[in-house]
Amino acid sequence: MPQRGPLIFLAVLLAALLPLLLQVVWPFLTAFILASILAIVMHPVKESLSLRLHHRPGLATFLTTFSTVFVVGIVFVVAGFTITRELTAAYDALSRRSLEEGGWPTLVTHIADRGIDALATRLPVNKEAIRTELIDHMKTASGYLLNNIWTAVGGVTTMFITGVLVTVFLYFLLRYGEAWIRQLAALTPLDPTTTASILKTVNDSVIANVNGVFAAAVGQGLFLGLGFWFAGIRAPAFWGAMGGLASIIPVVGAPLVWVPVVIAYLLMGAYWKAALLALWGSLVVGSIDNVLRPVVVGAREKQHPMLIALAAIGGTYAFGPLGILLGPLVVSLVYALLAEIQKLRLPVVDG
């Protein structure tokens, strides 16, 4: 009882400072969440490595952090160089063809005319109206791309800074995360069993969602590579892998890889290949993520796949790209809290 007054005062003071603290940490929140997810996934590796190094947690943390960042960095560097090389080859091929046609405007006009002629032979359409509309849309798209070049450059810079912050946060979370969690748990009025149950729910949800992301990436990569192989794309396995890697990005995902291929086929006049690849990418590859991810996540969390799918969609809408992990995590955490509340109420009801 003598501690109630100071405790209330400190709690009110902390509540007043929390908005200011949120403004301070907000620029680093994305990096911290990514590092927290990686720390949860890599924590067993760090513990196993620490045992092998005869309980040297500092060295184990450094090696785990370095290996994680190294592997992720190698993947992105190799992917970036390969994509740049392939895009350069595609651009050179289109440049040679544009010279043969008399320049880029002439090439685009000829391609548009061939597509409109093929459409007009099968449907009663106004060729001139479609041609005007198509050229206007091409000009709009070109202007949009040119205007957003610097935005893309700024995005690459932001990704690099975020990567550095994730590396720093990952090290400290692996090194001191368990101690910080114990200190925070000691501040709550919950008993150790309830606290451990909630923390286990968070841990299982993060691991389940990461497994779901990787399962969907592998599935989409395999089917996209198969579609590229049928379409005659050079290096279909590589582009399938790039599609699987891009599928981690919510909303856009794998279309970042196969849509430019469809556009390239349209520019080359291969309309059937473009149509078949578009159908394969949108109907087959696109449906894998909606089916496989909720099944994998729901199997571990013991929740219905439809609930997990809706949580991922709603989380993406609310939190952006990270929402694909945060949405199911929030739903699982709410479910765990309701279960703990029910357990605390049972003795009262029985009595």
N, C-alpha and C positions, 0 to 999 in steps of 0.2 A: 504493500500500500504506500509506503513512503516514496517509492519510485514512480508512482503514477503521474505526478505533476511534471517532473522532468521528462518522462517518456512522452507524454502528450505534447509538451512544448517542442521536443526534438522531432516528433512525427509531423507536426504542423509546419515546422521550419523545412523539413525535407520535402513535404508536399509543395511548398512554395518554390523551392529550388528546382523541382523536377522539370517544369517547363523550360527553364533556362538550360538545364542539362541536356534536354532533348534538342534544343537548338544547336548546342555545341557538338553533339555526337551525330546529328542528322547527316552531315556530309559523308560520314564514315559508316553509316548503317548498313548499306548494301555490302560493302567489303566485310564488315563484321559478321553479317548473317552467312555469307558464303564461307568465311573462315570457320564459323561455328559448325556448319554442315560438314565441311571437310574434317574438322577436328573429331566430330562424332564418328565419322566413318573410319578415320585413320587411327583412332585411339587404341583399338586392339592391336594394330601393327606396332604402335609405339610401345605398348606394354610388353608385347612379345620380344621386341628388340631390346628393351631394357633388361629383361631377364637374361637374354643371351650375352649382354654386355656386363653381367654381374652387377645389376642394379645401379646403373649409371644413367639416371633419367635425363640429365642435361645433354649428354651425347646422343642418347636415343631420340630425344626430341629434335635435335639438330638434323640427324640423319633422316628421320621421318619427314620433316618439313622439306629438306633439300630434295629428297627423292620424289616427293609429291609434286613440288614445283617443277622439278627437272622433267618429269614424265609429261606433265600437262604442257609445259613450254615446248618440248620437242614435238609433241603432237601438233600444236598450233603453228610452229615455225615450219615444219615439213608441209603441213597443209597449205600454209600461206604461199610458200615458194612454188609448190606444185600447181596450185590454182592460178598463180600469176603466170607461170609458164604456159599452162593450157589456154588461159584467156588471151595471152599474147599470140599464141599460134592461131587461135580462132580469129582474132582481130586481123592478123596478117592475111589470112585466107580471104576474109571479107574485103579487105583493102584491095587485094589483087583483083577480086571480082568487080569491085566498084570501079577500078580503073578500066577494066574491060567494058563495063556498061556506060562509062562516061562520067563517073563521079557518084558520090553518095546520094545526092537528091535523085539522080536518074535511076540508080539502083533501087532505092526505096519505091519510087513511082512505078517502075516495071514490076516489082514484086507485088505491090498493091494491085496493079492492073491484072496480073495473072490470077491472084486470089479472087478478085471481084468477077472476072470472066468465068472462073470455075464455079462460083456461087450463082452467077446469073444464068448459067445453062441448066441449073437444077431448080431454081426458085424464081418466081416472078418479082424481081427486085429492080429498083431504080439504080442503075450503075453509077450515074454521075453523082447522085446524092450520097451513095455509100462511099464513093471515091473521095469526095470532098470531106465527108465526116471522118474517114480514116486518116487522111493526111493531116487534118486539124488535130486529131488525137495524137498522131506521131509527133507533131510539133510541140504539143503540150508536154508530152512525156520527155522529149529531148530537153526542153527548157527546165523541167523539174529536175532532171538529172544534173544538168549543169549548175543549177542554183544550189544543189545540195552536196556538191563536191566537198566544200569546206566543212559542212556538217559531218560528213563521213570521216574526214581527217581529224576533226575534233573528237569524234567517237573513238577512233583508234587511240588517241592520246589519253582519253578518259579510261579506256580499257587497260592501258599500260599502268596508269597510276593506281587503278583499282587492284590490279594484279600485285603491285608492290605492297599495298596495304593488306591484302589478303595474306601474303606471305608473312608479314610481321605479326598480324593477329593470329595466324595459324600457329606460329611458334609459341606464343605466350599462352594460347588456349590449351595446346597440348602439354605445355610445361606446368601451368598453374591452374588449369581449368577445374580439375577435381577439387582442389582446395577452395577455390572461389565458390563453387557450387555448395560445398559443405558449409561455408560461412553464411551464404544466403539462406540455406535451409535452416540453419540455427536461428535465424531471425524470425521465422514464421512460427505461429502458434500450433502448427500441425505436429502430430506425433511422427516419429521416424518412419513407421510403416507406410503411412499415407504419403509422406514426402517421397519415399523410395518408389511407390507405385506411380506417382505422377511423373517423376523423372524417367522411369522405365518407359512410360507411354511416349514421352517426347523422344527418347532414344530410338524406340522401335518404329515410331512414325517416320523419323528422318531416314533411318536405314531402309525402311520399306519403300519410301518415295524415291530414294536414290536408286534402289534396285529396279523400281518401275520405270524410271527415266532411262536407265541403261538397257533394260529389256526392250522398251519401245524403240530405242535408238538402233539396237542390233536388228530387230525385226524390220524396221523401215529401211535400214541400210541394205539388208539382204534382198528384199523385194524390189527396192529401187535399182540395185545393181543388176538384178535379173531383167528388169525393164530396159535398162540401158544396153544390156547385152543383146536383147532381141532387136532393139532399135539400131544396133550397129555403132554405138558410141565407142570411141577409143578409151581404153582403160576403164571399163565398166565397174570393176571391183573398187578402184580408187574413188570414182564418183559416187558409187553406192555408199562407201564409207563416209564420204563428205556429206551425203544426204542424211546418214544416220547421225553424224555429229551435229548437223544443223537442226535435226529434229528436237534437240534439247531446247532450242529456242521456242518459247510458246507462240501460238497463233501462226507465225510465218513458217518456221521449221523447215522441213524438207523441200517445200516449194522454192526456197531460196536457191536450190540446186537444179531441180528439174524444170522450173518455169523458164529460166534463160535458155536451156537446151531446146525447149519447145519453140521459143521465139527464134532461135538460130535456125531451126528446121523451117520455120515459116519464111525467114529471109532467104533461105536457099531454095525455096519452092517445094520442099518435101512435105506436102500438106497431110498426106496419110500418116506418115511417121509422127508428125506433130500432133495430130488428133489422137492417135493411139496412145502416145506417150502421155498426153494430157489426161486422157481417161484413166490410164493405169496409175498415174501419180495421184489424181484426185480421189478416185474411187477405191483402189486397192491399198496403195501406200498410205493414203490419208486415214483410212479406217483402222489401220493397225494400231496407231497410237490410242485411238478411242476405245479399243477392245483390250489390248494387251496390258497397258499400264494400269487401268483400274483392277484387272484381275490379279496382277502380281502384288499390287499394294494392298488390295482388300484381303488377299489370302493371308498376309502376315498380320494385318491389323484386325482381322476377324470382322470386317465391315463389308457391307454390300458394295460391289463394284460401281453401281450407279451412283451411290453416295460419294464415293471417291472421285468419280469423273466430274460430278457437279461441283465438288469442293475444289478440284483443280481448275475448272473453268471460272468459277467465282473468284478464286484466289488470284488468278491471272488478271481478271478484270479489276480487282481491288488493289493489288500490290505490284502489278507489272510482271515481268518475267519470273521473278522469284516466287510469285504467287502459286506457281505450279507445285512448289514444295510447301509453301506456307499455308495454302488453303486446306489441304488434307491434314496438316499438322494442327491447325486451329480446331478443325472438326474433331480430331482424335483427342485433343486436350480437353475440349468441352465435354466430350463423352466420358473421359476419365474423371473429370471433376464431378459430373453428375453421379457417376458410380460411387465416388467417395462420399458425396453428400448422402446418398441412399444408405450406405453402410453406417454413417454416423447417426442416421435417423432410426435405424432398425431397433437398437436397444430401447429407444424411447417409446416406439410403437408397441413393442412386446411388453413393456412394463406397464 
